[in-house]
Amino acid sequence: MNLGEFALDAACEVAAEAVCLARDGQLRSMGEVHEYVDSRLGSIIDDLMPTAKDEVAALMTPATKQAIEAMKPAIYEALRDWTPPMAAIIGGMSAMAVLLGVWVSKRTFLSTRKGRRA
C-alpha cells in the first residue's frame, strides 16, 4: 500500500465514522463534521510521519474535501430527519416547564394568601 492509498483509506474510514456520528446525533452541523474530519485525518498524519506533515497535509487536503462533499447528502438527510422531532420534543419540554412554573406560582400565591386571612 502506498501513501496515496493509505490516505484514501483513512479518509473513507473517517467519512463513514462521521456519517454514523451524524445519524446518532453526535455531530449536528457541517462545521462539527468538518472539524471532526480535520482532527481525525490530522491525527493520522501526526502518527504516520511527523517529519513530513506538510507534504502529507497537501496530499490529504483534497481527500478531506472530497470526503466532506461525499458525506454532505447523508448528513443533511440525517439532520433533516432528526431536526423536526427534536424541535418538537424541546418545544414540548419548554411548554411543560412554563406551565409547571405557572402552576407552582399560582399554588404559592394562593397558599400565602390563605395564610394571611387566617
Buried (B, 14 or more C-beta within 10 A) or exposed (E): EEBEEBBBEBBBBBBEBBBEBBBEEEBBEBEBBBEBBBEBBBEBBEEBEEEEBEEBEEBBEEBBEBBBEEBEEBBEEBBEEBEEEEEEEEEEEEEEEEEEEEEEEEEEEEEEEEEEEE
